């Protein structure tokens, strides 16, 4: 198998794997905030506060991304959430992400923006729904 064939076969699959892993990680952030598991410094947020809304987006959005359901609109919303989080919580501390702790927010923002354009890949509910006659 030549390199072009290998890339053509595996690039869409790796896109799905990237979406699944990102969705699981994001789901975990939401579960920690809203459900207290796994316990973290961000567990136990107050109802209807900004962290609570972020937790809802992370829990529900992470689950939807994991499944690959409504991938493009969900990823676009989550990208915006991460941009908002960066500018609200991290940027005021320092202009340098390594100092202000915002590297993950930046990476998530651009990963989700990529998924908003690339879609969920072949291993997604979106792909299954498209295949129905």
C-alpha atoms as an extended CHARMM CRD file, in Angstrom:
* protein
*
       133  EXT
         1         1  UNK       CA              0.0000000000        0.0000000000        0.0000000000  PROA      1               0.0000000000
         2         2  UNK       CA              1.4990000000        3.3570000000       -1.0000000000  PROA      2               0.0000000000
         3         3  UNK       CA              1.4670000000        6.4690000000        1.1770000000  PROA      3               0.0000000000
         4         4  UNK       CA             -1.3310000000        8.1890000000       -0.7430000000  PROA      4               0.0000000000
         5         5  UNK       CA             -3.6130000000        5.1750000000       -0.3200000000  PROA      5               0.0000000000
         6         6  UNK       CA             -2.7130000000        4.9090000000        3.3620000000  PROA      6               0.0000000000
         7         7  UNK       CA             -3.5510000000        8.5820000000        3.9080000000  PROA      7               0.0000000000
         8         8  UNK       CA             -6.7870000000        8.3250000000        1.9160000000  PROA      8               0.0000000000
         9         9  UNK       CA             -7.9160000000        5.3420000000        3.9860000000  PROA      9               0.0000000000
        10        10  UNK       CA             -6.7950000000        6.4810000000        7.4280000000  PROA      10              0.0000000000
        11        11  UNK       CA             -7.1780000000       10.2920000000        7.4390000000  PROA      11              0.0000000000
        12        12  UNK       CA            -10.9900000000       10.1450000000        7.7930000000  PROA      12              0.0000000000
        13        13  UNK       CA            -10.7240000000        7.4550000000       10.4660000000  PROA      13              0.0000000000
        14        14  UNK       CA             -8.1810000000        9.4670000000       12.4500000000  PROA      14              0.0000000000
        15        15  UNK       CA            -10.5220000000       12.4710000000       12.1970000000  PROA      15              0.0000000000
        16        16  UNK       CA            -13.1810000000       10.3300000000       13.8940000000  PROA      16              0.0000000000
        17        17  UNK       CA            -10.7090000000        9.2180000000       16.5650000000  PROA      17              0.0000000000
        18        18  UNK       CA             -9.6990000000       12.8380000000       17.2090000000  PROA      18              0.0000000000
        19        19  UNK       CA            -13.3900000000       13.8160000000       17.5880000000  PROA      19              0.0000000000
        20        20  UNK       CA            -14.1070000000       10.8900000000       19.9400000000  PROA      20              0.0000000000
        21        21  UNK       CA            -11.1250000000       11.6360000000       22.2040000000  PROA      21              0.0000000000
        22        22  UNK       CA            -11.8400000000       15.3920000000       22.2870000000  PROA      22              0.0000000000
        23        23  UNK       CA            -15.5030000000       14.6860000000       23.0700000000  PROA      23              0.0000000000
        24        24  UNK       CA            -14.6180000000       12.3570000000       25.9430000000  PROA      24              0.0000000000
        25        25  UNK       CA            -12.1390000000       14.8350000000       27.4150000000  PROA      25              0.0000000000
        26        26  UNK       CA            -14.6280000000       17.6900000000       27.1430000000  PROA      26              0.0000000000
        27        27  UNK       CA            -17.4000000000       15.5410000000       28.6260000000  PROA      27              0.0000000000
        28        28  UNK       CA            -15.1130000000       14.8700000000       31.6010000000  PROA      28              0.0000000000
        29        29  UNK       CA            -14.7000000000       18.6110000000       32.2030000000  PROA      29              0.0000000000
        30        30  UNK       CA            -18.4720000000       19.0490000000       32.2630000000  PROA      30              0.0000000000
        31        31  UNK       CA            -19.0140000000       15.9960000000       34.4670000000  PROA      31              0.0000000000
        32        32  UNK       CA            -16.4650000000       17.3060000000       36.9420000000  PROA      32              0.0000000000
        33        33  UNK       CA            -18.1490000000       20.7180000000       37.1120000000  PROA      33              0.0000000000
        34        34  UNK       CA            -21.7570000000       19.5400000000       37.2890000000  PROA      34              0.0000000000
        35        35  UNK       CA            -21.5970000000       16.0490000000       38.7810000000  PROA      35              0.0000000000
        36        36  UNK       CA            -18.4590000000       16.3390000000       40.9070000000  PROA      36              0.0000000000
        37        37  UNK       CA            -16.8550000000       13.3730000000       39.1810000000  PROA      37              0.0000000000
        38        38  UNK       CA            -14.0190000000       13.1400000000       38.7590000000  PROA      38              0.0000000000
        39        39  UNK       CA            -13.4660000000       15.5370000000       41.6470000000  PROA      39              0.0000000000
        40        40  UNK       CA            -11.4060000000       18.6220000000       40.7990000000  PROA      40              0.0000000000
        41        41  UNK       CA            -10.8920000000       22.2370000000       41.7990000000  PROA      41              0.0000000000
        42        42  UNK       CA            -13.7920000000       23.0980000000       39.4620000000  PROA      42              0.0000000000
        43        43  UNK       CA            -16.3250000000       20.6500000000       40.9820000000  PROA      43              0.0000000000
        44        44  UNK       CA            -19.5510000000       21.8240000000       42.5460000000  PROA      44              0.0000000000
        45        45  UNK       CA            -20.3470000000       24.9820000000       40.5890000000  PROA      45              0.0000000000
        46        46  UNK       CA            -23.3650000000       27.0920000000       41.5400000000  PROA      46              0.0000000000
        47        47  UNK       CA            -26.5500000000       26.8270000000       39.4820000000  PROA      47              0.0000000000
        48        48  UNK       CA            -26.9520000000       29.3550000000       36.6280000000  PROA      48              0.0000000000
        49        49  UNK       CA            -23.4570000000       30.8300000000       36.9850000000  PROA      49              0.0000000000
        50        50  UNK       CA            -21.0120000000       31.1070000000       34.0630000000  PROA      50              0.0000000000
        51        51  UNK       CA            -19.1580000000       27.9580000000       35.2050000000  PROA      51              0.0000000000
        52        52  UNK       CA            -22.4960000000       26.1140000000       35.3750000000  PROA      52              0.0000000000
        53        53  UNK       CA            -23.3750000000       27.1060000000       31.7940000000  PROA      53              0.0000000000
        54        54  UNK       CA            -19.8610000000       26.1020000000       30.7140000000  PROA      54              0.0000000000
        55        55  UNK       CA            -20.3630000000       22.7460000000       32.4410000000  PROA      55              0.0000000000
        56        56  UNK       CA            -23.6470000000       22.1760000000       30.6090000000  PROA      56              0.0000000000
        57        57  UNK       CA            -22.0130000000       22.9800000000       27.2670000000  PROA      57              0.0000000000
        58        58  UNK       CA            -19.0810000000       20.7110000000       28.0980000000  PROA      58              0.0000000000
        59        59  UNK       CA            -21.1920000000       17.7870000000       29.3420000000  PROA      59              0.0000000000
        60        60  UNK       CA            -23.8100000000       17.8570000000       26.5810000000  PROA      60              0.0000000000
        61        61  UNK       CA            -21.4580000000       19.0590000000       23.8460000000  PROA      61              0.0000000000
        62        62  UNK       CA            -18.8140000000       16.5160000000       24.8110000000  PROA      62              0.0000000000
        63        63  UNK       CA            -21.3650000000       13.6900000000       24.6560000000  PROA      63              0.0000000000
        64        64  UNK       CA            -22.6510000000       14.8600000000       21.2650000000  PROA      64              0.0000000000
        65        65  UNK       CA            -19.1100000000       15.1340000000       19.9090000000  PROA      65              0.0000000000
        66        66  UNK       CA            -18.2470000000       11.6890000000       21.2440000000  PROA      66              0.0000000000
        67        67  UNK       CA            -21.2200000000       10.2750000000       19.3560000000  PROA      67              0.0000000000
        68        68  UNK       CA            -20.6110000000       12.4500000000       16.3190000000  PROA      68              0.0000000000
        69        69  UNK       CA            -24.1610000000       13.8040000000       16.4030000000  PROA      69              0.0000000000
        70        70  UNK       CA            -24.6830000000       17.3650000000       15.1220000000  PROA      70              0.0000000000
        71        71  UNK       CA            -20.8890000000       17.5720000000       15.0120000000  PROA      71              0.0000000000
        72        72  UNK       CA            -20.5400000000       20.7550000000       12.9810000000  PROA      72              0.0000000000
        73        73  UNK       CA            -22.9220000000       23.0480000000       14.9260000000  PROA      73              0.0000000000
        74        74  UNK       CA            -21.8870000000       21.6030000000       18.3050000000  PROA      74              0.0000000000
        75        75  UNK       CA            -18.1850000000       22.0280000000       17.5140000000  PROA      75              0.0000000000
        76        76  UNK       CA            -18.8000000000       25.6080000000       16.3730000000  PROA      76              0.0000000000
        77        77  UNK       CA            -20.6010000000       26.4570000000       19.6400000000  PROA      77              0.0000000000
        78        78  UNK       CA            -17.8760000000       24.7960000000       21.7270000000  PROA      78              0.0000000000
        79        79  UNK       CA            -15.1840000000       26.6520000000       19.8010000000  PROA      79              0.0000000000
        80        80  UNK       CA            -16.9180000000       29.8950000000       20.7500000000  PROA      80              0.0000000000
        81        81  UNK       CA            -17.1880000000       28.7770000000       24.3610000000  PROA      81              0.0000000000
        82        82  UNK       CA            -13.4400000000       28.1700000000       24.4810000000  PROA      82              0.0000000000
        83        83  UNK       CA            -12.6540000000       31.5240000000       22.8580000000  PROA      83              0.0000000000
        84        84  UNK       CA            -14.9260000000       33.1920000000       25.4350000000  PROA      84              0.0000000000
        85        85  UNK       CA            -13.2770000000       31.2380000000       28.2730000000  PROA      85              0.0000000000
        86        86  UNK       CA             -9.8260000000       32.2340000000       27.1040000000  PROA      86              0.0000000000
        87        87  UNK       CA            -10.5760000000       35.9630000000       26.8670000000  PROA      87              0.0000000000
        88        88  UNK       CA            -12.6300000000       36.0440000000       30.0920000000  PROA      88              0.0000000000
        89        89  UNK       CA            -10.6000000000       33.8140000000       32.4020000000  PROA      89              0.0000000000
        90        90  UNK       CA             -7.0870000000       33.5030000000       31.0350000000  PROA      90              0.0000000000
        91        91  UNK       CA             -6.0310000000       36.5120000000       28.9470000000  PROA      91              0.0000000000
        92        92  UNK       CA             -6.5290000000       39.0600000000       31.7590000000  PROA      92              0.0000000000
        93        93  UNK       CA             -3.8840000000       37.2250000000       33.8230000000  PROA      93              0.0000000000
        94        94  UNK       CA             -1.0980000000       37.5280000000       31.2290000000  PROA      94              0.0000000000
        95        95  UNK       CA             -0.6630000000       37.8540000000       27.4670000000  PROA      95              0.0000000000
        96        96  UNK       CA              1.2560000000       34.5470000000       27.4500000000  PROA      96              0.0000000000
        97        97  UNK       CA             -0.8150000000       31.3420000000       27.4120000000  PROA      97              0.0000000000
        98        98  UNK       CA              1.8900000000       29.3290000000       29.1630000000  PROA      98              0.0000000000
        99        99  UNK       CA              1.7020000000       31.8280000000       32.0470000000  PROA      99              0.0000000000
       100       100  UNK       CA             -2.0920000000       32.4190000000       32.1050000000  PROA      100             0.0000000000
       101       101  UNK       CA             -3.0130000000       28.7140000000       31.8740000000  PROA      101             0.0000000000
       102       102  UNK       CA             -4.9680000000       29.1950000000       28.6690000000  PROA      102             0.0000000000
       103       103  UNK       CA             -3.1520000000       26.7690000000       26.3690000000  PROA      103             0.0000000000
       104       104  UNK       CA             -5.8880000000       24.1220000000       26.6500000000  PROA      104             0.0000000000
       105       105  UNK       CA             -8.6120000000       26.6740000000       25.9220000000  PROA      105             0.0000000000
       106       106  UNK       CA             -6.7610000000       27.8210000000       22.7890000000  PROA      106             0.0000000000
       107       107  UNK       CA             -6.1730000000       24.2660000000       21.5960000000  PROA      107             0.0000000000
       108       108  UNK       CA             -9.7980000000       23.2630000000       22.2180000000  PROA      108             0.0000000000
       109       109  UNK       CA            -10.9980000000       26.4290000000       20.4520000000  PROA      109             0.0000000000
       110       110  UNK       CA             -9.0800000000       25.6560000000       17.2750000000  PROA      110             0.0000000000
       111       111  UNK       CA             -9.6860000000       21.8950000000       17.4370000000  PROA      111             0.0000000000
       112       112  UNK       CA            -13.4290000000       22.5070000000       17.6430000000  PROA      112             0.0000000000
       113       113  UNK       CA            -13.2440000000       25.1120000000       14.8830000000  PROA      113             0.0000000000
       114       114  UNK       CA            -11.5290000000       22.4920000000       12.7110000000  PROA      114             0.0000000000
       115       115  UNK       CA            -14.2580000000       19.9360000000       13.5200000000  PROA      115             0.0000000000
       116       116  UNK       CA            -16.9170000000       22.5160000000       12.6530000000  PROA      116             0.0000000000
       117       117  UNK       CA            -15.5070000000       22.5520000000        9.1190000000  PROA      117             0.0000000000
       118       118  UNK       CA            -14.2230000000       18.9680000000        8.7810000000  PROA      118             0.0000000000
       119       119  UNK       CA            -17.2280000000       17.2190000000       10.3170000000  PROA      119             0.0000000000
       120       120  UNK       CA            -17.2410000000       14.1050000000       12.4520000000  PROA      120             0.0000000000
       121       121  UNK       CA            -15.6420000000       11.6270000000       10.0940000000  PROA      121             0.0000000000
       122       122  UNK       CA            -16.9060000000        8.2280000000        8.9940000000  PROA      122             0.0000000000
       123       123  UNK       CA            -17.3110000000        6.7900000000       12.4880000000  PROA      123             0.0000000000
       124       124  UNK       CA            -20.0850000000        9.1240000000       13.6030000000  PROA      124             0.0000000000
       125       125  UNK       CA            -23.8490000000        9.1640000000       13.9880000000  PROA      125             0.0000000000
       126       126  UNK       CA            -23.8900000000       12.0120000000       11.4550000000  PROA      126             0.0000000000
       127       127  UNK       CA            -22.2990000000        9.6820000000        8.8620000000  PROA      127             0.0000000000
       128       128  UNK       CA            -24.7840000000        6.9300000000        9.6910000000  PROA      128             0.0000000000
       129       129  UNK       CA            -27.7060000000        9.2960000000        9.2210000000  PROA      129             0.0000000000
       130       130  UNK       CA            -26.3420000000       10.4740000000        5.8700000000  PROA      130             0.0000000000
       131       131  UNK       CA            -26.1240000000        6.8610000000        4.6290000000  PROA      131             0.0000000000
       132       132  UNK       CA            -29.8320000000        6.1320000000        5.2070000000  PROA      132             0.0000000000
       133       133  UNK       CA            -31.7360000000        5.8000000000        1.9020000000  PROA      133             0.0000000000
